[in-house]
Amino acid sequence: MTGSPSIISVALEQICVRAGTADANRTMMVHRSRAAFDAGADLVVMPELAVSGYVIEADTVADVAEPLDGPSLAAMTAVAARGDGLVAYGFCERDGSDFFNTVVVADGDGPVLHYRKLHLFDAEKHVYSPGDLGLPVADTRVGRLGVCICYDLRFVEVLRVMSLRGAELVLAPAAWVGGFDSRVPTSGATRHVDGVIAQANLDQVAVVAVSQVAGASHGGPATLGGSVAVDGYGDLLVGPLSRLEADSALVEVDLEAVRAARLRGELIRPRDDRRTDVYGLEYGGESL
């Protein structure tokens, strides 16, 4: 984006939320976001379903759900305006009779990205509707951003589509749990992180993935924490954060370095080297 800074400061706010207690969680999110902005953040990233906790029971979802323009947007827009930055947060969205696992990226004027989770994981399929807003990418004051949620990262087309549409930084709020991999390491990086690292390198896009942590002690599943930020070469910028407790980090992401990662050598140009005469990827009716 013309006029956007090359180096941005991103806060990873790995919070431990209580399932079903939206007001208390929202208050905590405001407090953590204010502290992050005061520490110099340009962009604050919260986990998937940060407002509600990771809720998958129909009655609870109905209780905590809110419209896009509900109290969470009001609170997070206000804190973004105060900090003169952007906030990404997950919440349970109600739209008519449908519920969506949603992430919004907001600045002081309101949403700049609105995303509904495309790939519902396990029991989410019983209560949430599949996302219907595609894979949005938008120019913002902190560069060209994309967004996805948790399980979406297990589908290689997701980061590939956003990177080919120009995303420099993809935000991936999450509530990482076991169930996909054959094993879950008890410490350090989970297999989720392995996937983020590999895809960031292959797609030449930076990724910030922020998970909930320790949800089982607060009425939710055993979320794994371990949040990370990765650059366009797949190198860790920060993390994994704590696997057991709430944690945070402030990291600089160099967007110019992300753009430079698209050229690995005079004859090593991953995007130009794609054999689109043999295979292709289509998004929204457009060949990428």
Secondary structure as GFF3:
##gff-version 3
##sequence-region A 1 288
A	DSSP	beta_strand	7	14	.	.	.	ID=ss1
A	DSSP	alpha_helix	22	38	.	.	.	ID=ss2
A	DSSP	beta_strand	43	45	.	.	.	ID=ss3
A	DSSP	alpha_helix	58	64	.	.	.	ID=ss4
A	DSSP	alpha_helix	71	83	.	.	.	ID=ss5
A	DSSP	beta_strand	86	95	.	.	.	ID=ss6
A	DSSP	beta_strand	98	107	.	.	.	ID=ss7
A	DSSP	beta_strand	110	116	.	.	.	ID=ss8
A	DSSP	three_ten_helix	122	126	.	.	.	ID=ss9
A	DSSP	beta_strand	137	140	.	.	.	ID=ss10
A	DSSP	beta_strand	143	147	.	.	.	ID=ss11
A	DSSP	three_ten_helix	150	154	.	.	.	ID=ss12
A	DSSP	alpha_helix	156	164	.	.	.	ID=ss13
A	DSSP	beta_strand	169	174	.	.	.	ID=ss14
A	DSSP	alpha_helix	191	203	.	.	.	ID=ss15
A	DSSP	beta_strand	206	211	.	.	.	ID=ss16
A	DSSP	three_ten_helix	215	218	.	.	.	ID=ss17
A	DSSP	beta_strand	228	230	.	.	.	ID=ss18
A	DSSP	beta_strand	236	238	.	.	.	ID=ss19
A	DSSP	beta_strand	247	254	.	.	.	ID=ss20
A	DSSP	alpha_helix	255	260	.	.	.	ID=ss21
A	DSSP	beta_strand	282	283	.	.	.	ID=ss22
A	DSSP	beta_strand	286	287	.	.	.	ID=ss23
###
